[in-house]
Structures are given as C-alpha cells and as structure tokens.
Amino acid sequence: MSEAERIAGTLWPLIEPLHAVSYFAPDAHAGFDAAGLRGFWPGYFAGRAAPLGAVGPEPITAAFFTFAPTMVARALPAVWQTVPPRRALELRQAGAVTALRRLLAGQEAAAERAADQLVEVAARLDCAGRVLAAANTALPLPDDPLARLWHAATLPREHRGDGHVAALVAAGLDGCEVLVLRAGADLPRSELQPYRGWTDEEWAVATERLSGRGLLTAAGATTERGRQALREIEQATNRAAQRPWQDPGGADPERLIPLLTPLARACATALRFPNPIGLPVPDQT
C-alpha cells in the first residue's frame, strides 16, 4: 500500500461525517420539508442529484448504485416539479450550514482552516470517469466558511464514491449484491435493505447468486472468499482516491488529520452507528 493510499483510507471517515450531516441531522432537512418535499427521501434524491440537473431515475440509479431502481423512480423526476435543481442546491447547502453551525459551535476557526485545506485538495481531484464528483466541482465555491467546509468535504467524498462504484463494478457486483455481502459480514441487514428499497424477493435472489459464487454461505454469512473480495474492493477504492494525496498542495495530511478529527467527532454526534453508509465511529479509525 502506498502512503497516499493509506492517507486516503485514513481520511475518509474524517471527511465523510462533515458531508453526511446533510442526511442525518434533522435541521438539514427542514428546508426541503418547507419547500413541499415531505419525508426524507424526496429531499435526499433532489439534493444529491441536483448537481446533475433535472435528470430522470436511470442515471441516478447508476450513479448512486446501491438503490433499487423502483425506489429512485418514486422520487425522480417528480421532485423537480416541486423543487427545481437550482433551488434544491440552495436548500441542501443551507441545511448543511444550519447543521454544521450547531454541531461545530466553538470550533469555527478550526472549521475554516479545515475548509481552506480541503479546498486545496479538491483543486487536485481528477474527475475523469467520475460523473457525480465532476458535477459537484462545477458548482461555485461558497463564501461562507461553513458552507465552504461542507462543499470542500463533498467533493472528495463524491470523488471517492465514484471510484468505489467503479471498484464494485470491476468486482462483478450489482447494487443489491454488495449490500447482501456487507450484511453477511459486518452491517445489519436492517440498516441496508429498507434504506435502499430492495424487496425480500430481490434480496433472496441476490443471496442465491452470491452463494453460487462462493461469496456467501447458504445461510447468508459472508465466506472468507467474500471477505477477501470486500477487502480488495476497499483497497481498490483507496487506490482510486489516492491521487490528490500524492501532491496535496497546501494541505499537509499529517496536520489535516488532527484538525479534522474533532470536527468529525462533533458531526458524528448527528449520525447513528451502525448506519447505511457503513461509516465507522471516528474514534475507532
């Protein structure tokens, strides 16, 4: 493993909570509710898909990867009739800032320093083959320090996510199969299946396919071969995410890690563990 790969793996659970407040902090959703997108999922799909414009369900099913097509289609393209993409971008940023202002109270100076360093890293992202990351890099850099922090965390987050999807595809897994494999290894099924929209029948068929490949036992437990596949996917994800850390510019990873750690811990108080995105508690990284 290269040093840049190690850094990419170390920083993911420190950057992810800064972005993920948008999904777990209740105050981050208030704007979507007020705009008429009732419930969590319409606002989620509107906010995260908005950088790509008023797209339909097919490209978002592909980009988000682990969601059942029927679940995506229940939200898109209908959400755009209530909240067009430009407004969705405004609402998701405003909600993130509201959540970060509460969670990072007293740490504003550190948050601003972290934002500036992450902006340096984001400027070095290679978005070739990473459509969702590229769409987010096209958005303007906010002036507000907390908005800049959230935006600067979102860019490497979606960049890593696009690379992770590529690693899953290369491993021969589809969106349901990877969830079944993780459920057999280290995450509760209750944190995966209902939040991604797969039916029991689809889950059972995916289990049968994985069992036939020797990745799961008949009872649904991940085999050693399956665990090795998951390890290789994580290694491939880190390799795909390493380039900005090979030349991070003004962002010194050895200083960035202790700077981000208390911010990540504060944001993690808005999350639950375990969670559908597989994020570990920052203290355990």
Contacts in CASP RR format, 6 or more apart in sequence:
PFRMAT RR
TARGET T0000
AUTHOR 0000-0000-0000
METHOD contacts of the structure
MODEL  1
MSEAERIAGTLWPLIEPLHAVSYFAPDAHAGFDAAGLRGFWPGYFAGRAA
PLGAVGPEPITAAFFTFAPTMVARALPAVWQTVPPRRALELRQAGAVTAL
RRLLAGQEAAAERAADQLVEVAARLDCAGRVLAAANTALPLPDDPLARLW
HAATLPREHRGDGHVAALVAAGLDGCEVLVLRAGADLPRSELQPYRGWTD
EEWAVATERLSGRGLLTAAGATTERGRQALREIEQATNRAAQRPWQDPGG
ADPERLIPLLTPLARACATALRFPNPIGLPVPDQT
1 235 0 8 1.000
1 238 0 8 1.000
2 239 0 8 1.000
2 242 0 8 1.000
3 245 0 8 1.000
4 242 0 8 1.000
4 243 0 8 1.000
4 245 0 8 1.000
4 246 0 8 1.000
5 235 0 8 1.000
5 238 0 8 1.000
5 239 0 8 1.000
5 241 0 8 1.000
5 242 0 8 1.000
6 238 0 8 1.000
7 242 0 8 1.000
7 245 0 8 1.000
7 253 0 8 1.000
8 160 0 8 1.000
8 238 0 8 1.000
8 241 0 8 1.000
8 242 0 8 1.000
8 245 0 8 1.000
9 238 0 8 1.000
9 241 0 8 1.000
10 253 0 8 1.000
10 257 0 8 1.000
10 285 0 8 1.000
11 156 0 8 1.000
11 245 0 8 1.000
11 253 0 8 1.000
11 256 0 8 1.000
11 257 0 8 1.000
11 260 0 8 1.000
12 160 0 8 1.000
12 241 0 8 1.000
13 264 0 8 1.000
13 279 0 8 1.000
13 280 0 8 1.000
13 282 0 8 1.000
13 285 0 8 1.000
14 257 0 8 1.000
14 260 0 8 1.000
14 261 0 8 1.000
14 263 0 8 1.000
14 264 0 8 1.000
14 282 0 8 1.000
14 285 0 8 1.000
15 118 0 8 1.000
15 153 0 8 1.000
15 156 0 8 1.000
15 157 0 8 1.000
15 260 0 8 1.000
15 264 0 8 1.000
16 153 0 8 1.000
16 157 0 8 1.000
16 264 0 8 1.000
16 277 0 8 1.000
16 279 0 8 1.000
17 263 0 8 1.000
17 264 0 8 1.000
17 265 0 8 1.000
17 267 0 8 1.000
17 268 0 8 1.000
17 271 0 8 1.000
17 279 0 8 1.000
17 282 0 8 1.000
18 100 0 8 1.000
18 149 0 8 1.000
18 150 0 8 1.000
18 153 0 8 1.000
18 260 0 8 1.000
18 263 0 8 1.000
18 264 0 8 1.000
18 267 0 8 1.000
19 96 0 8 1.000
19 150 0 8 1.000
19 153 0 8 1.000
19 154 0 8 1.000
19 157 0 8 1.000
20 267 0 8 1.000
20 271 0 8 1.000
20 277 0 8 1.000
20 279 0 8 1.000
21 28 0 8 1.000
21 96 0 8 1.000
21 99 0 8 1.000
21 100 0 8 1.000
21 103 0 8 1.000
21 150 0 8 1.000
21 267 0 8 1.000
21 270 0 8 1.000
21 271 0 8 1.000
22 28 0 8 1.000
22 92 0 8 1.000
22 95 0 8 1.000
22 96 0 8 1.000
22 99 0 8 1.000
22 150 0 8 1.000
23 44 0 8 1.000
23 277 0 8 1.000
24 270 0 8 1.000
24 271 0 8 1.000
24 272 0 8 1.000
24 275 0 8 1.000
25 99 0 8 1.000
25 102 0 8 1.000
25 103 0 8 1.000
25 270 0 8 1.000
27 95 0 8 1.000
27 98 0 8 1.000
27 99 0 8 1.000
27 102 0 8 1.000
28 92 0 8 1.000
28 95 0 8 1.000
28 96 0 8 1.000
28 98 0 8 1.000
28 99 0 8 1.000
29 39 0 8 1.000
29 40 0 8 1.000
29 43 0 8 1.000
29 95 0 8 1.000
30 95 0 8 1.000
30 98 0 8 1.000
31 91 0 8 1.000
31 94 0 8 1.000
31 95 0 8 1.000
32 39 0 8 1.000
32 42 0 8 1.000
32 43 0 8 1.000
32 46 0 8 1.000
32 47 0 8 1.000
32 83 0 8 1.000
32 88 0 8 1.000
32 91 0 8 1.000
32 92 0 8 1.000
33 39 0 8 1.000
35 82 0 8 1.000
35 83 0 8 1.000
35 87 0 8 1.000
35 91 0 8 1.000
36 82 0 8 1.000
36 83 0 8 1.000
37 43 0 8 1.000
37 46 0 8 1.000
37 79 0 8 1.000
37 82 0 8 1.000
37 83 0 8 1.000
41 71 0 8 1.000
41 74 0 8 1.000
41 75 0 8 1.000
42 75 0 8 1.000
42 78 0 8 1.000
42 79 0 8 1.000
42 82 0 8 1.000
43 75 0 8 1.000
43 79 0 8 1.000
43 83 0 8 1.000
43 88 0 8 1.000
43 91 0 8 1.000
44 75 0 8 1.000
45 60 0 8 1.000
45 72 0 8 1.000
45 75 0 8 1.000
45 76 0 8 1.000
45 79 0 8 1.000
46 75 0 8 1.000
46 79 0 8 1.000
46 80 0 8 1.000
46 83 0 8 1.000
46 85 0 8 1.000
46 88 0 8 1.000
46 91 0 8 1.000
46 92 0 8 1.000
47 88 0 8 1.000
47 89 0 8 1.000
47 91 0 8 1.000
47 92 0 8 1.000
48 64 0 8 1.000
48 92 0 8 1.000
49 55 0 8 1.000
49 60 0 8 1.000
49 76 0 8 1.000
49 85 0 8 1.000
49 88 0 8 1.000
50 85 0 8 1.000
50 86 0 8 1.000
50 88 0 8 1.000
50 89 0 8 1.000
50 92 0 8 1.000
51 85 0 8 1.000
51 89 0 8 1.000
51 132 0 8 1.000
51 135 0 8 1.000
51 136 0 8 1.000
51 138 0 8 1.000
51 139 0 8 1.000
52 59 0 8 1.000
52 60 0 8 1.000
52 63 0 8 1.000
52 85 0 8 1.000
52 131 0 8 1.000
52 132 0 8 1.000
52 135 0 8 1.000
53 85 0 8 1.000
53 135 0 8 1.000
54 77 0 8 1.000
54 80 0 8 1.000
54 84 0 8 1.000
54 85 0 8 1.000
55 76 0 8 1.000
55 77 0 8 1.000
56 76 0 8 1.000
56 77 0 8 1.000
57 69 0 8 1.000
57 72 0 8 1.000
57 73 0 8 1.000
57 75 0 8 1.000
57 76 0 8 1.000
57 77 0 8 1.000
59 131 0 8 1.000
60 67 0 8 1.000
60 72 0 8 1.000
60 76 0 8 1.000
61 67 0 8 1.000
61 69 0 8 1.000
61 72 0 8 1.000
61 73 0 8 1.000
63 131 0 8 1.000
63 132 0 8 1.000
63 162 0 8 1.000
63 165 0 8 1.000
64 72 0 8 1.000
65 165 0 8 1.000
65 168 0 8 1.000
65 175 0 8 1.000
65 178 0 8 1.000
66 175 0 8 1.000
66 176 0 8 1.000
66 178 0 8 1.000
66 179 0 8 1.000
66 196 0 8 1.000
67 175 0 8 1.000
67 196 0 8 1.000
67 197 0 8 1.000
68 176 0 8 1.000
68 196 0 8 1.000
68 197 0 8 1.000
68 198 0 8 1.000
68 199 0 8 1.000
68 202 0 8 1.000
70 197 0 8 1.000
71 196 0 8 1.000
71 197 0 8 1.000
79 88 0 8 1.000
83 91 0 8 1.000
89 139 0 8 1.000
93 142 0 8 1.000
93 147 0 8 1.000
93 150 0 8 1.000
93 151 0 8 1.000
96 146 0 8 1.000
96 147 0 8 1.000
96 150 0 8 1.000
97 144 0 8 1.000
97 146 0 8 1.000
97 147 0 8 1.000
97 150 0 8 1.000
99 270 0 8 1.000
100 111 0 8 1.000
100 146 0 8 1.000
100 149 0 8 1.000
100 150 0 8 1.000
100 267 0 8 1.000
101 146 0 8 1.000
103 266 0 8 1.000
103 267 0 8 1.000
103 269 0 8 1.000
103 270 0 8 1.000
104 111 0 8 1.000
104 146 0 8 1.000
104 263 0 8 1.000
104 266 0 8 1.000
104 267 0 8 1.000
107 262 0 8 1.000
107 263 0 8 1.000
107 266 0 8 1.000
108 145 0 8 1.000
108 146 0 8 1.000
110 259 0 8 1.000
110 262 0 8 1.000
110 263 0 8 1.000
111 145 0 8 1.000
111 146 0 8 1.000
111 149 0 8 1.000
111 263 0 8 1.000
112 145 0 8 1.000
112 148 0 8 1.000
112 149 0 8 1.000
113 259 0 8 1.000
114 149 0 8 1.000
114 256 0 8 1.000
114 259 0 8 1.000
114 260 0 8 1.000
114 263 0 8 1.000
115 145 0 8 1.000
115 146 0 8 1.000
115 148 0 8 1.000
115 149 0 8 1.000
115 152 0 8 1.000
116 148 0 8 1.000
117 250 0 8 1.000
117 251 0 8 1.000
117 252 0 8 1.000
117 255 0 8 1.000
117 256 0 8 1.000
117 259 0 8 1.000
118 149 0 8 1.000
118 152 0 8 1.000
118 153 0 8 1.000
118 155 0 8 1.000
118 156 0 8 1.000
118 251 0 8 1.000
118 256 0 8 1.000
119 141 0 8 1.000
119 148 0 8 1.000
119 152 0 8 1.000
120 248 0 8 1.000
120 249 0 8 1.000
120 250 0 8 1.000
120 251 0 8 1.000
121 152 0 8 1.000
121 156 0 8 1.000
121 244 0 8 1.000
121 245 0 8 1.000
121 248 0 8 1.000
121 249 0 8 1.000
121 251 0 8 1.000
122 137 0 8 1.000
122 152 0 8 1.000
122 155 0 8 1.000
122 156 0 8 1.000
122 244 0 8 1.000
124 243 0 8 1.000
124 244 0 8 1.000
124 247 0 8 1.000
124 248 0 8 1.000
124 249 0 8 1.000
125 133 0 8 1.000
125 137 0 8 1.000
125 155 0 8 1.000
125 156 0 8 1.000
125 159 0 8 1.000
125 243 0 8 1.000
125 244 0 8 1.000
126 243 0 8 1.000
126 244 0 8 1.000
127 133 0 8 1.000
127 134 0 8 1.000
127 137 0 8 1.000
127 159 0 8 1.000
127 162 0 8 1.000
129 162 0 8 1.000
129 166 0 8 1.000
130 158 0 8 1.000
130 159 0 8 1.000
130 161 0 8 1.000
130 162 0 8 1.000
130 163 0 8 1.000
131 162 0 8 1.000
132 158 0 8 1.000
132 161 0 8 1.000
132 162 0 8 1.000
133 155 0 8 1.000
133 158 0 8 1.000
133 159 0 8 1.000
133 161 0 8 1.000
133 162 0 8 1.000
136 151 0 8 1.000
136 154 0 8 1.000
136 155 0 8 1.000
136 158 0 8 1.000
137 155 0 8 1.000
139 151 0 8 1.000
141 148 0 8 1.000
141 151 0 8 1.000
141 152 0 8 1.000
142 148 0 8 1.000
142 151 0 8 1.000
156 241 0 8 1.000
156 244 0 8 1.000
159 241 0 8 1.000
159 244 0 8 1.000
160 237 0 8 1.000
160 240 0 8 1.000
160 241 0 8 1.000
161 237 0 8 1.000
163 237 0 8 1.000
163 240 0 8 1.000
163 241 0 8 1.000
164 233 0 8 1.000
164 237 0 8 1.000
164 240 0 8 1.000
166 236 0 8 1.000
166 240 0 8 1.000
167 233 0 8 1.000
167 236 0 8 1.000
167 237 0 8 1.000
167 240 0 8 1.000
168 175 0 8 1.000
168 178 0 8 1.000
168 233 0 8 1.000
170 236 0 8 1.000
171 229 0 8 1.000
171 232 0 8 1.000
171 233 0 8 1.000
171 236 0 8 1.000
173 181 0 8 1.000
173 229 0 8 1.000
173 233 0 8 1.000
174 206 0 8 1.000
175 196 0 8 1.000
176 196 0 8 1.000
176 198 0 8 1.000
176 202 0 8 1.000
176 203 0 8 1.000
176 206 0 8 1.000
177 206 0 8 1.000
177 209 0 8 1.000
177 210 0 8 1.000
179 192 0 8 1.000
179 193 0 8 1.000
179 196 0 8 1.000
179 198 0 8 1.000
179 206 0 8 1.000
180 203 0 8 1.000
180 206 0 8 1.000
180 207 0 8 1.000
180 210 0 8 1.000
180 216 0 8 1.000
180 220 0 8 1.000
181 210 0 8 1.000
181 215 0 8 1.000
181 216 0 8 1.000
181 222 0 8 1.000
181 226 0 8 1.000
181 229 0 8 1.000
181 230 0 8 1.000
182 192 0 8 1.000
182 222 0 8 1.000
182 230 0 8 1.000
182 278 0 8 1.000
183 189 0 8 1.000
183 192 0 8 1.000
183 193 0 8 1.000
184 216 0 8 1.000
184 220 0 8 1.000
184 221 0 8 1.000
184 222 0 8 1.000
185 222 0 8 1.000
185 226 0 8 1.000
185 227 0 8 1.000
185 230 0 8 1.000
187 274 0 8 1.000
187 278 0 8 1.000
188 274 0 8 1.000
189 203 0 8 1.000
191 274 0 8 1.000
191 275 0 8 1.000
191 276 0 8 1.000
191 278 0 8 1.000
192 276 0 8 1.000
193 203 0 8 1.000
195 276 0 8 1.000
196 276 0 8 1.000
198 206 0 8 1.000
207 216 0 8 1.000
207 220 0 8 1.000
210 216 0 8 1.000
210 220 0 8 1.000
211 217 0 8 1.000
211 218 0 8 1.000
211 220 0 8 1.000
214 223 0 8 1.000
214 225 0 8 1.000
214 226 0 8 1.000
215 222 0 8 1.000
215 223 0 8 1.000
215 225 0 8 1.000
215 226 0 8 1.000
215 229 0 8 1.000
216 222 0 8 1.000
216 223 0 8 1.000
216 226 0 8 1.000
217 223 0 8 1.000
222 230 0 8 1.000
245 253 0 8 1.000
261 282 0 8 1.000
264 282 0 8 1.000
265 282 0 8 1.000
265 283 0 8 1.000
268 279 0 8 1.000
268 281 0 8 1.000
268 282 0 8 1.000
271 279 0 8 1.000
273 279 0 8 1.000
273 280 0 8 1.000
273 281 0 8 1.000
END
